[in-house]
Amino acid sequence: MKYDECLQVLSPARLNKYAQASGNEKAKTLRLYQYNIKLSQRFYGVIGMFEIMLRNAINAHYKQYFNDDNWIINQARPNGLLEQEASEIVRIQRTYTNMGVYNNDKMVASFTFGFWTYLFTRRNYRIGGKTLLQIFPNKAHGLKQTDIYKQLTAIREFRNRIAHHGSV
């Protein structure tokens, strides 16, 4: 595709940062944009696996901590860990129940990276018994809940930029 066609379909705003980086050389601008796409593809798979491992570790931890295989549903109550997400949790549970396929694994897979990240906010960390850092047995000494939350937020924001075809 020629530069002017790319500019029309992708938008000047999207290509502008690549044009600036290439000194407004059209061929180089397109190469940089294509390189960013390839780089994003490589990161997306790794981050996707990290997201799966994170949510599964959190799920296993809270199943044990709350001694409850259905902890997501049962914590979506007043003063519960997931009180603020209760309406969304109930909606998802009803959908799966009506389809006859409800189980905890489907619930776990239904929530976004943001949902799992927000379990590390001060409020949720406190209500969750201040135990969630146990899922990181090899974390650096002195790393606190706020540090983990900031790092997970940075990963989530990076993932979102990639998912929405922003620049890496």
C-alpha positions as CSV (number, residue, x, y, z in Angstrom):
1,M,0.0,0.0,0.0
2,K,1.3,3.4,-0.9
3,Y,1.9,6.1,1.8
4,D,-1.0,8.3,0.8
5,E,-3.4,5.3,0.9
6,C,-2.1,4.3,4.4
7,L,-2.5,7.9,5.5
8,Q,-6.1,7.9,4.4
9,V,-7.1,4.6,5.9
10,L,-5.0,4.7,9.1
11,S,-5.2,8.5,9.7
12,P,-2.6,11.2,9.9
13,A,-2.7,11.2,13.7
14,R,-1.8,7.5,13.9
15,L,1.1,7.8,11.5
16,N,2.4,11.2,12.7
17,K,4.6,9.8,15.5
18,Y,6.3,7.5,13.0
19,A,6.7,10.3,10.5
20,Q,8.3,12.4,13.1
21,A,10.7,9.6,14.1
22,S,11.6,9.0,10.5
23,G,12.2,12.6,9.6
24,N,9.1,12.6,7.5
25,E,10.5,10.0,5.1
26,K,7.5,8.2,3.8
27,A,9.1,4.8,3.2
28,K,10.8,4.8,6.5
29,T,7.5,5.9,8.2
30,L,5.7,2.9,6.9
31,R,8.6,0.5,7.8
32,L,8.5,1.9,11.4
33,Y,4.7,1.4,11.6
34,Q,5.1,-2.2,10.3
35,Y,7.9,-2.9,12.7
36,N,5.7,-1.7,15.6
37,I,2.9,-4.1,14.5
38,K,5.3,-7.0,14.5
39,L,6.7,-6.0,17.8
40,S,3.3,-5.6,19.3
41,Q,2.3,-9.1,18.1
42,R,5.2,-10.6,19.9
43,F,4.5,-8.8,23.1
44,Y,0.7,-9.6,23.0
45,G,1.2,-13.4,23.3
46,V,3.6,-13.1,26.2
47,I,1.3,-10.6,28.0
48,G,-1.7,-12.9,27.3
49,M,0.0,-15.8,29.0
50,F,0.9,-13.6,31.9
51,E,-2.7,-12.5,32.3
52,I,-3.9,-16.2,32.3
53,M,-1.3,-17.1,34.9
54,L,-2.1,-14.1,37.1
55,R,-5.8,-14.8,37.2
56,N,-5.3,-18.5,37.8
57,A,-2.9,-17.8,40.6
58,I,-5.3,-15.3,42.2
59,N,-8.2,-17.7,41.8
60,A,-6.3,-20.6,43.4
61,H,-5.1,-18.3,46.2
62,Y,-8.6,-17.0,47.1
63,K,-10.2,-20.4,46.8
64,Q,-7.8,-21.6,49.5
65,Y,-7.9,-18.3,51.6
66,F,-11.7,-18.2,51.6
67,N,-12.0,-22.0,51.7
68,D,-14.6,-21.6,48.9
69,D,-14.5,-22.9,45.3
70,N,-17.2,-20.3,44.5
71,W,-15.4,-17.4,46.1
72,I,-16.1,-15.0,43.3
73,I,-19.9,-15.2,43.7
74,N,-19.7,-15.3,47.5
75,Q,-17.5,-12.3,47.7
76,A,-19.9,-10.2,45.6
77,R,-21.9,-9.3,48.7
78,P,-22.0,-6.2,50.9
79,N,-18.6,-5.6,52.5
80,G,-17.2,-8.5,50.4
81,L,-14.0,-8.3,48.4
82,L,-16.0,-8.0,45.2
83,E,-18.8,-5.8,46.5
84,Q,-18.1,-3.1,43.9
85,E,-18.3,-5.6,41.0
86,A,-21.4,-7.4,42.3
87,S,-23.8,-6.4,39.5
88,E,-21.3,-7.5,36.8
89,I,-20.6,-10.8,38.6
90,V,-24.3,-11.5,39.0
91,R,-24.9,-10.7,35.3
92,I,-22.2,-13.1,34.2
93,Q,-23.3,-15.8,36.6
94,R,-26.9,-15.6,35.4
95,T,-25.8,-15.7,31.8
96,Y,-23.8,-18.9,32.4
97,T,-26.5,-20.4,34.6
98,N,-29.2,-19.8,32.0
99,M,-26.9,-21.4,29.4
100,G,-26.5,-24.4,31.7
101,V,-22.7,-24.1,31.7
102,Y,-21.9,-22.2,34.9
103,N,-18.7,-23.0,36.8
104,N,-16.0,-21.1,38.6
105,D,-13.5,-21.6,35.7
106,K,-15.9,-19.8,33.3
107,M,-16.3,-17.0,35.8
108,V,-12.5,-16.6,36.2
109,A,-12.0,-16.4,32.4
110,S,-14.8,-13.9,32.0
111,F,-13.1,-11.0,33.8
112,T,-10.7,-8.5,32.3
113,F,-7.0,-7.9,33.2
114,G,-8.2,-4.8,34.8
115,F,-10.5,-6.7,37.2
116,W,-7.6,-8.9,38.4
117,T,-5.3,-5.9,38.6
118,Y,-7.8,-4.0,40.8
119,L,-7.6,-6.8,43.4
120,F,-4.3,-5.2,44.3
121,T,-5.7,-1.8,45.1
122,R,-5.4,-0.8,48.8
123,R,-9.0,-1.4,49.5
124,N,-9.2,-4.8,47.9
125,Y,-5.9,-6.0,49.2
126,R,-7.0,-5.1,52.7
127,I,-10.5,-6.8,52.4
128,G,-8.8,-9.8,50.8
129,G,-6.8,-10.4,54.0
130,K,-3.6,-8.7,52.9
131,T,-2.4,-12.1,51.6
132,L,-2.5,-11.7,47.8
133,L,1.3,-11.0,47.5
134,Q,1.7,-14.7,48.4
135,I,1.1,-15.5,44.7
136,F,4.5,-14.0,44.0
137,P,6.8,-16.3,46.1
138,N,10.0,-15.0,44.4
139,K,9.1,-11.3,44.5
140,A,11.9,-8.9,45.5
141,H,12.2,-8.3,49.2
142,G,10.4,-5.1,50.3
143,L,8.1,-5.1,47.3
144,K,4.7,-3.9,48.6
145,Q,1.1,-4.1,47.4
146,T,1.3,-0.6,46.0
147,D,4.4,-1.5,44.0
148,I,2.7,-4.6,42.6
149,Y,-0.4,-2.6,41.8
150,K,1.6,0.0,39.9
151,Q,3.5,-2.6,38.0
152,L,0.4,-4.5,37.0
153,T,-1.3,-1.3,36.0
154,A,1.7,-0.5,33.7
155,I,1.5,-3.9,32.2
156,R,-2.3,-3.5,31.7
157,E,-1.8,-0.1,30.0
158,F,0.9,-1.5,27.8
159,R,-1.3,-4.4,26.8
160,N,-4.2,-2.1,26.0
161,R,-1.9,0.1,23.8
162,I,-0.9,-3.0,21.9
163,A,-4.5,-4.3,21.7
164,H,-5.7,-1.0,20.3
165,H,-2.8,-0.9,17.8
166,G,-1.0,1.9,19.6
167,S,2.8,2.2,19.6
168,V,4.9,0.0,21.7
